[in-house]
Amino acid sequence: MSSESKPKKERINPSAKERAAAVLSIWTERRRPSEVGREMGVNTTMISLWQQRALEGMLQALEPRSRPESQWRPPLSPKLEKLLTRETHRSAGKMQRLEKRLMALQEPKPTTPPKEK
């Protein structure tokens, strides 16, 4: 055995576009992961990691984006805001009165003894 060692492979760091193209070529079944790995100088474990990250990125990108409350509805004029607030309070007061009345109606009525003749 000689003391000569194998020359180390130069580590290639593919760009994000190259990795995306590699993953897509695997997903479209044009190439196998081992082929891509050999061509790019990376092992299949790294290729699997790229695929996992690509899938996670797609899922995250396709989630609905949350928007601040102010973007969901147009701002109301101060007058309309005041009217809306007043009507909300009025409705709440009506609801409280209705709840009290309902409670009173649901209470059992006291029974009175029959009158004697």
C-alpha positions, 0 to 999 in steps of 0.5 A: 500500500502506498502512502498516496491518498486519493485526491479529494473531490472539489466541493461544489456548492450549487446555486439555488437555481441549480438545486431547484432544477435538479429537484424538478428533474427528479420530480418529473422523472427525467433523471434519478437522484443518483445521476443528479448527485454524480453530476453535481458532486453531492451525495443522495442524502443531500439530494433528499434534503433538497427535495424535502426543503423544496416541498416545505418551501412550496407548501409554505409559499402556497399558504394563504397570506395573512393581512392586517385587519385594516387591509380586509375592509376599507376604513370607515368615516368617523360619522359611520364609525360612531353610528355603528358603535352606537347601534352595537351598544343599543343592540347589546342593551336589547339583548340584555333585556331579552335575556333577563325576560327569558330568565324570568319566564323560565323561573318556576312560578310559585304554586298557591294553595287552593282557596278554601270554600 
